[in-house]
Amino acid sequence: MNDDAMDLRARNRQATREAIGHAALRLAIEQGPHGLALVRVQDIATAAGVSSRTYNNYFSSRAEAICAFQADQSRRAGQALRSRPADEPLHEAVTAAMIELYTDPEPDKAGLRMIMQTPELEGEALKAFTMAEGPLAEAIAARTGTDPGRDLFPAVKAAAVAGAIRVAGRHWLEPGNTESFATMLRSALSCVLLAEPPEGPRDR
């Protein structure tokens, strides 16, 4: 199989995954506060235009399907940072990369609220956000000249960034908040992007 055919296959698989994820979230929202318990796999598959077997090839649970968008975003976090200009300061690069990744488009407020208010979905979303830490730590290490296998800085910074994204989401959903998610996320990230990587020789 040539590269073009492989790329097309990957795009088709991603499109199917996204269709199932969108259908799962939409149906859960329509069912109200107890939507997760009320939506059946067959309902999701039908809404996405696939078979139940195809659904099961992509997701092992309804919670995983509903949180698929968050998981896919998190997997792209490292690449988002690597795409920033090499001479851009770390805090500016991380902020710009995460804002572009997580606010274009702006999150679906109704969907995010349901995820945050349903324990099983919140746990799945936490797993999804955690997926960002490894690739993001590697990208931070490459940018700062640190060793992700030996230095704490890249992993701690990546975990802090992932945590800031979750906190920004919770505050964005608070009643009466009128700020955009981009504004909220920028404020949250500023709380964790002040420290710089350690300098000087390291004694091992």
C-alpha positions in Angstrom: 0.0 0.0 0.0 1.5 3.4 -1.0 1.7 6.4 1.2 -1.3 8.2 -0.4 -3.5 5.1 0.2 -2.4 4.8 3.8 -3.1 8.5 4.4 -6.6 8.2 2.9 -7.3 5.1 5.1 -6.1 7.0 8.2 -8.3 10.0 7.3 -11.3 7.8 6.7 -10.7 6.1 10.1 -10.4 9.4 11.8 -13.6 10.7 10.1 -15.5 7.6 11.3 -14.1 8.0 14.8 -15.2 11.6 14.9 -18.7 10.9 13.5 -19.2 8.3 16.3 -17.9 10.6 19.0 -20.1 13.5 17.8 -23.1 11.3 17.7 -22.5 9.9 21.2 -22.1 13.3 22.7 -25.1 14.8 20.9 -27.4 11.9 22.0 -26.2 12.1 25.6 -26.9 15.8 25.7 -30.4 15.3 24.3 -31.2 12.8 27.0 -30.4 15.3 29.8 -28.6 14.9 33.1 -28.7 11.1 33.0 -27.8 10.9 29.3 -24.9 8.5 29.7 -27.2 5.8 31.2 -29.9 6.3 28.7 -28.0 6.2 25.4 -27.5 2.8 23.9 -24.6 1.7 21.7 -27.0 0.9 18.9 -28.5 4.4 19.1 -25.0 5.9 18.7 -24.1 3.6 15.8 -27.3 4.4 14.0 -26.9 8.2 14.5 -23.3 8.0 13.2 -24.3 5.9 10.2 -22.2 2.8 11.1 -22.9 -0.7 12.5 -22.6 -1.7 16.1 -19.6 -3.8 15.1 -17.9 -0.8 13.6 -18.6 1.2 16.8 -17.0 -1.6 18.9 -13.9 -1.4 16.6 -13.3 2.2 17.7 -14.6 2.4 21.3 -14.8 0.1 24.3 -17.4 2.2 26.2 -20.0 4.9 25.7 -17.9 7.2 28.0 -14.9 6.7 25.8 -16.9 7.6 22.7 -18.4 10.7 24.3 -15.0 12.0 25.3 -13.3 11.1 22.0 -12.9 14.7 20.9 -11.0 15.5 24.1 -8.8 12.5 23.6 -8.0 13.3 20.0 -7.1 16.9 21.0 -4.8 15.7 23.7 -2.9 13.3 21.3 -2.1 16.4 19.2 -0.7 18.5 22.0 2.9 17.6 21.4 2.7 18.2 17.7 0.9 21.5 18.3 3.9 22.7 20.4 6.5 21.4 17.9 4.8 23.5 15.1 5.5 26.7 16.9 8.6 28.8 15.8 11.8 27.4 17.3 12.9 30.8 18.7 9.6 31.5 20.5 10.0 31.6 24.3 8.6 28.5 25.9 5.7 30.2 27.7 4.6 31.9 24.6 4.9 28.8 22.5 2.9 26.6 24.9 0.2 29.2 25.4 -0.2 29.8 21.6 -0.2 26.1 20.8 -2.7 25.1 23.5 -5.1 28.0 22.8 -5.1 27.1 19.1 -5.6 23.4 19.9 -8.3 23.7 22.5 -10.2 26.8 21.3 -10.4 26.4 17.6 -13.3 25.7 17.6 -14.4 26.9 21.1 -15.6 23.9 23.2 -19.2 22.9 23.1 -20.3 24.3 26.5 -23.3 22.0 26.8 -21.1 19.0 26.1 -18.3 20.0 28.3 -20.8 20.8 31.2 -22.3 17.3 30.9 -18.8 15.7 30.9 -17.7 17.7 33.9 -20.9 16.9 35.8 -21.1 13.2 35.2 -18.5 11.3 37.3 -17.9 8.5 34.8 -17.4 11.0 32.0 -15.3 13.2 34.1 -13.0 10.3 34.8 -12.8 9.4 31.1 -12.0 13.1 30.3 -9.3 13.1 32.9 -7.7 10.1 31.1 -8.0 11.9 27.8 -6.3 15.0 29.1 -3.5 12.9 30.6 -2.8 11.5 27.2 -1.3 15.0 26.4 1.4 14.8 29.0 3.8 12.3 27.3 3.9 13.9 23.9 3.9 17.4 25.4 6.8 16.6 27.7 8.8 15.4 24.8 8.1 18.5 22.8 9.0 20.7 25.9 12.2 18.7 26.3 13.1 19.2 22.6 12.5 22.9 22.9 14.4 23.4 26.2 17.3 21.0 25.6 16.3 18.9 28.6 16.1 15.1 28.9 12.6 13.8 29.4 14.0 10.6 30.7 16.2 12.1 33.4 15.0 15.7 34.1 11.8 16.4 36.0 11.2 19.7 34.2 9.5 18.5 31.0 7.1 16.0 32.7 6.2 18.4 35.5 5.6 21.3 33.1 3.5 19.1 30.8 1.4 17.8 33.7 0.9 21.4 34.9 -0.3 22.5 31.5 -2.8 19.6 31.3 -4.0 20.5 34.7 -4.4 24.2 33.8 -6.6 23.2 30.8 -8.9 21.1 33.0 -9.2 24.0 35.6 -9.9 26.5 32.9 -12.7 24.3 31.7 -14.3 24.1 35.1 -14.1 27.8 35.7 -15.4 28.6 32.2 -18.6 26.6 33.0 -19.3 28.6 36.2 -22.6 30.4 36.2 -22.3 34.0 35.1 -19.0 33.6 33.4 -18.9 35.6 30.2 -15.3 35.3 29.2 -14.3 33.2 26.1 -12.6 29.9 26.8 -9.5 31.3 25.1 -9.3 34.1 27.7 -9.9 31.7 30.5 -7.3 29.2 29.2 -4.7 32.0 28.7 -5.2 33.0 32.4 -4.9 29.4 33.6 -1.7 28.7 31.6 -0.1 31.9 32.9 -0.2 30.4 36.4 2.0 27.4 35.4 4.3 28.8 32.8 6.5 31.1 34.8 9.3 28.7 35.8 12.2 28.1 33.5 14.1 24.9 32.9 17.1 24.2 35.2 20.4 25.6 33.9 24.0 24.6 34.3 25.7 21.2 34.4 23.9 18.3 36.2 25.8 16.0 38.4 24.7 12.4 37.9 
